[in-house]
């Protein structure tokens, strides 16, 4: 991989508008493809756990087991620990780490899970090799990522078209791959995983409350998160361009007939025994 891709940066950062989305995520709405495989007593690694809402849900589903939440950003782990503490969970811990070089022995976990991670990192194949390494024989590597080019909405909006084009250019300049969802199976096979089940699912926002929530968080993220600074400082747009994109989001959100769907690719990979 090039130096640029090896040094990928997290496009969004942890602005409040980003955490508004991350804390909404649950095992049900973001890891449904995995839930049927969970069993009491399992040891799970949740890579890129962020504020820990999915991590805590997974911990509740493996009584007698244990979940480790891992993230590169130490600050967000305080939020994750608070989430677990509020739920009274004692079978979860959090640690700082990098998916490219996991600090765990071989064959440590029954499930290694990552949600919305591989799109942001420099070397997803290397990451999957590491995830496979720390998975026990017969265990699962479980990954879900959005695919930005497959996002779709109604009614048509030239402003949202421009937002999507801009976002994809900024994310790639940061060393990531915003259209990760469609690539997960190929990356897994390249990483040496052989038993790969590939599926897809979507988030959909259509009610008045859903449209208001989704459009406002993206409008705010577009002008106020780390993404905004990277878009302007990288020469991809201007502050006025970002404000126009935020306006397009709010205009879409105000439409009674508005509908938005985020397609995700998913893979469940069983490690050979």
C-alpha positions in Angstrom: 0.0 0.0 0.0 1.1 3.6 -0.5 2.2 5.7 2.3 -0.9 7.8 1.9 -3.2 4.8 2.3 -1.2 3.4 5.2 -1.7 6.7 7.0 -5.4 7.0 6.4 -7.2 9.4 8.7 -10.8 9.1 10.0 -12.8 11.4 7.8 -15.6 12.2 10.2 -13.9 12.7 13.5 -16.0 12.6 16.7 -18.0 15.8 16.4 -21.4 15.8 18.2 -23.1 15.4 14.8 -21.1 12.2 14.2 -21.8 10.8 17.6 -25.5 11.5 17.1 -25.4 8.9 14.4 -23.0 6.5 16.1 -24.9 6.3 19.4 -28.1 5.5 17.4 -26.5 2.3 16.2 -27.6 -1.0 17.8 -26.9 -4.6 17.3 -30.4 -4.9 15.8 -30.1 -2.1 13.2 -26.4 -2.5 12.5 -25.4 -6.2 13.1 -28.6 -8.2 12.4 -26.7 -10.5 10.1 -24.5 -11.6 13.0 -27.0 -12.0 15.8 -28.2 -15.5 14.9 -24.6 -16.8 15.3 -24.1 -15.5 18.8 -24.1 -18.0 21.8 -23.7 -17.7 25.5 -20.0 -17.8 26.6 -18.6 -16.4 23.5 -15.5 -14.1 23.5 -16.0 -11.2 21.0 -13.7 -8.5 19.8 -15.5 -5.4 18.5 -13.1 -3.4 16.3 -13.7 0.3 15.9 -16.3 0.3 18.7 -16.7 4.1 19.0 -19.2 5.1 21.7 -19.9 1.4 22.5 -23.6 1.0 21.8 -23.2 -2.0 19.6 -20.5 -3.4 21.9 -22.8 -3.2 24.8 -25.6 -4.9 22.9 -23.2 -7.7 21.9 -22.2 -8.1 25.6 -25.8 -8.5 26.6 -26.2 -11.4 24.1 -23.3 -13.5 25.3 -24.0 -14.2 29.0 -21.1 -15.9 30.5 -18.9 -14.6 27.7 -16.9 -11.4 27.3 -16.7 -8.6 24.8 -13.6 -6.4 24.1 -14.3 -3.0 22.4 -11.3 -1.6 20.5 -10.8 1.9 19.1 -7.9 4.0 18.0 -9.3 7.1 19.7 -8.8 7.0 23.5 -11.3 9.8 24.1 -14.2 8.0 22.6 -13.6 5.0 24.8 -14.6 7.1 27.9 -18.0 7.4 26.2 -18.0 3.7 25.6 -17.2 2.8 29.2 -20.0 5.1 30.3 -22.4 3.3 28.0 -21.5 0.0 29.5 -21.6 1.3 33.0 -25.1 2.8 32.5 -26.3 -0.7 31.5 -24.6 -2.4 34.5 -22.5 -4.6 32.2 -19.6 -6.4 33.8 -18.5 -8.6 30.8 -17.1 -5.9 28.6 -13.9 -3.9 28.5 -12.4 -1.3 26.2 -8.9 -0.8 24.9 -7.0 1.4 22.5 -5.7 -0.5 19.4 -5.2 -0.6 15.6 -6.9 -3.1 13.4 -3.8 -3.3 11.2 -1.8 -4.7 14.1 -4.1 -6.2 16.8 -2.4 -6.7 20.1 -3.9 -10.1 20.9 -2.5 -13.6 20.5 -3.6 -15.9 17.7 -6.9 -17.6 18.1 -8.2 -15.3 20.9 -11.8 -14.7 20.0 -14.9 -16.6 18.8 -16.1 -13.6 16.9 -14.2 -10.5 15.6 -16.7 -7.8 14.5 -16.2 -4.5 12.7 -19.0 -2.1 11.7 -18.2 0.9 9.4 -14.5 0.4 9.9 -12.9 -0.9 6.7 -14.1 2.1 4.6 -11.9 4.4 6.7 -8.6 2.5 7.0 -5.5 2.4 4.9 -5.2 -1.4 4.2 -8.5 -3.3 4.6 -6.9 -6.6 3.4 -4.2 -6.4 6.1 -6.9 -5.6 8.6 -8.9 -8.7 7.6 -5.8 -10.8 7.9 -5.3 -9.5 11.4 -9.0 -10.1 12.3 -8.7 -13.7 10.9 -5.5 -14.3 12.9 -7.0 -13.5 16.3 -10.2 -15.5 15.5 -10.3 -19.1 16.8 -10.7 -22.0 14.3 -14.4 -22.3 13.6 -15.0 -18.7 14.7 -16.3 -15.8 12.7 -15.0 -12.6 11.2 -18.1 -10.3 10.8 -17.9 -7.0 8.9 -20.4 -4.5 7.7 -19.7 -1.3 5.7 -21.8 1.2 3.9 -21.4 1.8 0.2 -21.7 5.5 -0.6 -22.1 5.2 -4.4 -25.1 2.9 -3.7 -26.9 5.4 -1.5 -30.1 6.5 -3.1 -32.8 9.0 -2.3 -36.0 10.6 -3.5 -36.8 13.2 -4.8 -33.7 14.0 -6.9 -31.5 16.7 -5.6 -28.6 18.2 -7.5 -27.3 19.5 -4.2 -27.2 16.0 -2.7 -25.6 14.7 -5.9 -22.8 17.2 -5.4 -22.5 16.4 -1.7 -22.0 12.7 -2.5 -19.4 13.4 -5.1 -17.6 15.7 -2.7 -17.7 13.2 0.1 -16.3 10.4 -1.9 -13.4 12.5 -3.2 -12.5 13.7 0.3 -12.7 10.2 1.8 -10.4 8.8 -0.9 -7.9 11.6 -0.4 -7.9 10.7 3.3 -6.8 7.1 2.3 -10.2 5.4 2.7 -12.6 3.7 0.4 -16.2 5.1 0.7 -17.6 2.4 -1.6 -16.4 -0.4 0.8 -19.6 -2.4 1.0 -19.4 -3.9 -2.5 -15.7 -4.7 -1.9 -15.9 -6.7 1.4 -16.1 -10.1 -0.2 -13.2 -9.4 -2.6 -11.1 -8.1 0.3 -11.9 -11.1 2.4 -10.9 -13.6 -0.3 -7.7 -11.7 -0.9 -7.0 -11.8 2.8 -7.2 -15.6 2.7 -10.6 -16.1 4.1 -12.3 -19.0 2.2 -15.7 -19.6 3.8 -17.3 -16.2 3.1 -21.0 -15.5 3.1 -21.8 -12.1 1.6 -25.2 -10.3 2.2 -26.6 -6.8 2.2 -29.0 -4.8 4.3 -30.0 -1.1 4.4 -30.9 1.7 6.7 -34.0 3.6 5.4 -35.2 7.1 6.5 -38.6 8.1 5.4 -40.9 9.3 8.3 -40.9 12.9 9.2 -38.9 12.2 12.4 -36.4 10.0 10.5 -35.9 12.6 7.8 -35.4 15.4 10.3 -32.9 13.4 12.3 -30.9 12.1 9.3 -30.9 15.4 7.3 -29.9 17.5 10.3 -27.1 15.3 11.5 -25.6 15.3 7.9 -26.2 19.1 7.5 -24.3 19.7 10.8 -21.6 17.1 9.9 -21.0 18.7 6.6 -20.2 22.1 8.0 -18.9 21.4 11.5 -17.2 18.0 11.7 -13.5 17.2 10.9 -14.8 16.3 7.4 -15.6 20.0 6.8 -12.0 21.1 7.6 -10.5 18.4 5.5 -12.8 19.2 2.6 -11.8 22.9 2.6 -8.2 22.5 3.6 -7.7 19.9 0.9 -9.0 22.3 -1.7 -12.0 20.2 -2.6 -14.6 22.9 -1.9 -15.2 26.1 0.0 -17.1 27.0 3.2 -19.8 28.3 0.9 -19.9 25.0 -0.9 -20.3 23.2 2.4 -23.2 25.5 3.4 -24.9 24.8 0.1 -24.6 21.1 0.7 -26.0 21.5 4.2 -28.9 23.5 2.7 -29.6 20.7 0.3 -29.8 18.2 3.1 -32.3 20.4 5.0 -34.4 20.9 1.9 -34.5 17.1 1.3 -35.4 16.6 5.0 -38.4 19.0 4.7 -39.9 17.1 1.8 -43.0 15.0 2.9 -42.2 12.6 0.1 -38.5 12.3 1.0 -36.9 8.9 1.2 -33.2 7.9 1.8 -31.6 4.5 1.9 -28.0 3.5 2.9 -27.0 0.2 1.4 -24.5 -1.9 3.4 -22.4 -4.9 2.4 -21.9 -7.6 5.0 -19.7 -10.6 5.3 -19.6 -13.5 7.7 -16.4 -15.4 7.3 -15.8 -18.7 9.2 -12.2 -19.5 9.9 -11.1 -22.9 8.9 -10.7 -25.5 11.6 
